Amino acid sequence: MALVEPVSGSFDLRATRRWEDSVDPGLTAAFQWASENTPEDAVLLSPPWAADAFSSSRRAQVSAKLFVQYWRFDEWRDRLNAVVGPLESPDDLKPLERFRERFAGMTMERILAIMGRYGATHLVTETRYDLPLLYRTGTWQVYSLSPPESVREPPG
């Protein structure tokens, strides 16, 4: 199965690559842990380049670089901008290392904004944060973004 990346609203066939080329075994393990240990309505703030994010986690994602719904292109772009910072041109989606650096550099302020705007409940990242750690495998961590019981609003 080949994937095609959008370039200025059209397809650039030179950008095709196999699904398996963008799969990280450690990240897949974190996604699989999330599928078994987070609520079904969890929303993951996870690396938007991860091709197997949904298939391995079975959880909603804040953003996904590879899966563009063209009838909701503005929302797709807004979500990527929220996660990795402003995307000025299609070149900002490449190379993968630059994209990874931008994701790894998310500030707590940005994480909290994404949590509030998109309902993220868990963070999957290689970056260490002062958040409740739920799982670690190799370089990948899964954090809870849910407020502790002591600061949650009482029901009703």
One Martini backbone bead per residue (centre of mass of N, CA, C, O) as a GRO file, in nm:
protein
  156
    1MET     BB    1   0.094   0.037   0.026
    2ALA     BB    2   0.051   0.363  -0.077
    3LEU     BB    3   0.146   0.693  -0.004
    4VAL     BB    4   0.022   1.034  -0.028
    5GLU     BB    5   0.129   1.358  -0.038
    6PRO     BB    6   0.053   1.676  -0.001
    7VAL     BB    7   0.083   1.939  -0.263
    8SER     BB    8  -0.080   2.210  -0.301
    9GLY     BB    9  -0.352   2.024  -0.351
   10SER     BB   10  -0.173   1.791  -0.461
   11PHE     BB   11  -0.004   1.531  -0.611
   12ASP     BB   12   0.312   1.369  -0.522
   13LEU     BB   13   0.450   1.083  -0.644
   14ARG     BB   14   0.742   1.115  -0.517
   15ALA     BB   15   0.610   1.084  -0.206
   16THR     BB   16   0.591   0.798  -0.207
   17ARG     BB   17   0.522   0.532   0.035
   18ARG     BB   18   0.546   0.299   0.255
   19TRP     BB   19   0.389   0.231   0.541
   20GLU     BB   20   0.631   0.074   0.686
   21ASP     BB   21   0.844   0.317   0.679
   22SER     BB   22   0.666   0.474   0.935
   23VAL     BB   23   0.741   0.247   1.149
   24ASP     BB   24   0.769   0.222   1.509
   25PRO     BB   25   0.801  -0.019   1.741
   26GLY     BB   26   0.783   0.154   2.004
   27LEU     BB   27   0.531   0.312   1.921
   28THR     BB   28   0.350   0.070   1.875
   29ALA     BB   29   0.359  -0.025   2.170
   30ALA     BB   30   0.223   0.229   2.283
   31PHE     BB   31  -0.039   0.197   2.123
   32GLN     BB   32  -0.113  -0.083   2.230
   33TRP     BB   33  -0.136   0.002   2.520
   34ALA     BB   34  -0.363   0.207   2.475
   35SER     BB   35  -0.576   0.001   2.367
   36GLU     BB   36  -0.571  -0.160   2.664
   37ASN     BB   37  -0.553   0.124   2.885
   38THR     BB   38  -0.775   0.299   2.752
   39PRO     BB   39  -1.029   0.457   2.676
   40GLU     BB   40  -1.229   0.457   2.396
   41ASP     BB   41  -1.247   0.797   2.424
   42ALA     BB   42  -0.974   0.854   2.370
   43VAL     BB   43  -0.719   1.116   2.306
   44LEU     BB   44  -0.437   1.142   2.104
   45LEU     BB   45  -0.121   1.292   2.151
   46SER     BB   46   0.057   1.232   1.862
   47PRO     BB   47   0.244   1.149   1.615
   48PRO     BB   48   0.151   1.260   1.295
   49TRP     BB   49   0.344   1.040   1.129
   50ALA     BB   50   0.199   0.789   1.233
   51ALA     BB   51   0.067   0.534   1.047
   52ASP     BB   52  -0.030   0.338   1.315
   53ALA     BB   53  -0.202   0.484   1.527
   54PHE     BB   54  -0.491   0.368   1.489
   55SER     BB   55  -0.442   0.060   1.434
   56SER     BB   56  -0.292   0.024   1.724
   57SER     BB   57  -0.492   0.198   1.929
   58ARG     BB   58  -0.799   0.266   1.875
   59ARG     BB   59  -0.765   0.587   1.870
   60ALA     BB   60  -0.792   0.898   1.876
   61GLN     BB   61  -0.659   1.180   1.698
   62VAL     BB   62  -0.556   1.494   1.662
   63SER     BB   63  -0.334   1.409   1.435
   64ALA     BB   64  -0.268   1.341   1.066
   65LYS     BB   65  -0.061   1.359   0.804
   66LEU     BB   66  -0.158   1.108   0.607
   67PHE     BB   67  -0.482   1.181   0.673
   68VAL     BB   68  -0.665   1.342   0.443
   69GLN     BB   69  -0.949   1.550   0.446
   70TYR     BB   70  -1.037   1.747   0.189
   71TRP     BB   71  -1.315   1.857   0.313
   72ARG     BB   72  -1.102   1.919   0.587
   73PHE     BB   73  -0.833   2.080   0.544
   74ASP     BB   74  -0.830   2.312   0.754
   75GLU     BB   75  -0.841   2.128   1.001
   76TRP     BB   76  -0.587   1.966   0.945
   77ARG     BB   77  -0.395   2.212   0.949
   78ASP     BB   78  -0.469   2.318   1.234
   79ARG     BB   79  -0.377   2.064   1.386
   80LEU     BB   80  -0.083   2.065   1.295
   81ASN     BB   81  -0.019   2.348   1.397
   82ALA     BB   82  -0.076   2.285   1.696
   83VAL     BB   83   0.146   2.056   1.721
   84VAL     BB   84   0.407   2.183   1.521
   85GLY     BB   85   0.329   2.434   1.408
   86PRO     BB   86   0.375   2.633   1.161
   87LEU     BB   87   0.273   2.585   0.818
   88GLU     BB   88   0.398   2.739   0.531
   89SER     BB   89   0.472   2.467   0.377
   90PRO     BB   90   0.520   2.157   0.244
   91ASP     BB   91   0.823   2.150   0.349
   92ASP     BB   92   0.737   2.128   0.661
   93LEU     BB   93   0.681   1.802   0.625
   94LYS     BB   94   0.987   1.815   0.564
   95PRO     BB   95   1.163   1.635   0.715
   96LEU     BB   96   1.110   1.415   0.962
   97GLU     BB   97   1.311   1.535   1.169
   98ARG     BB   98   1.179   1.815   1.183
   99PHE     BB   99   0.905   1.718   1.273
  100ARG     BB  100   1.005   1.580   1.534
  101GLU     BB  101   1.122   1.833   1.669
  102ARG     BB  102   0.855   1.987   1.688
  103PHE     BB  103   0.709   1.781   1.866
  104ALA     BB  104   0.928   1.763   2.098
  105GLY     BB  105   0.892   2.099   2.148
  106MET     BB  106   0.659   2.099   2.321
  107THR     BB  107   0.481   2.278   2.527
  108MET     BB  108   0.275   2.301   2.789
  109GLU     BB  109   0.100   2.518   2.666
  110ARG     BB  110   0.035   2.359   2.407
  111ILE     BB  111  -0.084   2.108   2.537
  112LEU     BB  112  -0.316   2.254   2.687
  113ALA     BB  113  -0.446   2.371   2.433
  114ILE     BB  114  -0.506   2.099   2.297
  115MET     BB  115  -0.673   1.983   2.521
  116GLY     BB  116  -0.894   2.205   2.507
  117ARG     BB  117  -0.963   2.199   2.191
  118TYR     BB  118  -0.937   1.852   2.133
  119GLY     BB  119  -0.944   1.649   2.392
  120ALA     BB  120  -0.693   1.553   2.511
  121THR     BB  121  -0.585   1.262   2.727
  122HIS     BB  122  -0.312   1.179   2.573
  123LEU     BB  123   0.050   1.129   2.562
  124VAL     BB  124   0.276   1.059   2.286
  125THR     BB  125   0.632   1.041   2.362
  126GLU     BB  126   0.989   1.121   2.391
  127THR     BB  127   0.928   1.334   2.586
  128ARG     BB  128   0.983   1.481   2.890
  129TYR     BB  129   0.736   1.517   3.149
  130ASP     BB  130   0.534   1.674   3.408
  131LEU     BB  131   0.355   1.392   3.411
  132PRO     BB  132   0.156   1.131   3.417
  133LEU     BB  133   0.289   0.819   3.408
  134LEU     BB  134   0.188   0.511   3.239
  135TYR     BB  135   0.417   0.455   3.006
  136ARG     BB  136   0.717   0.262   2.902
  137THR     BB  137   0.913   0.234   2.586
  138GLY     BB  138   1.200   0.310   2.574
  139THR     BB  139   1.149   0.633   2.436
  140TRP     BB  140   0.848   0.591   2.509
  141GLN     BB  141   0.554   0.774   2.619
  142VAL     BB  142   0.265   0.770   2.843
  143TYR     BB  143   0.036   1.023   2.918
  144SER     BB  144  -0.161   1.202   3.127
  145LEU     BB  145  -0.421   1.473   3.078
  146SER     BB  146  -0.573   1.432   3.321
  147PRO     BB  147  -0.702   1.548   3.585
  148PRO     BB  148  -0.696   1.523   3.891
  149GLU     BB  149  -0.931   1.460   4.120
  150SER     BB  150  -0.871   1.730   4.293
  151VAL     BB  151  -0.945   1.921   4.008
  152ARG     BB  152  -1.212   1.827   3.954
  153GLU     BB  153  -1.522   1.864   3.875
  154PRO     BB  154  -1.810   1.837   4.002
  155PRO     BB  155  -2.090   1.689   3.961
  156GLY     BB  156  -2.377   1.881   3.847
   0.00000   0.00000   0.00000
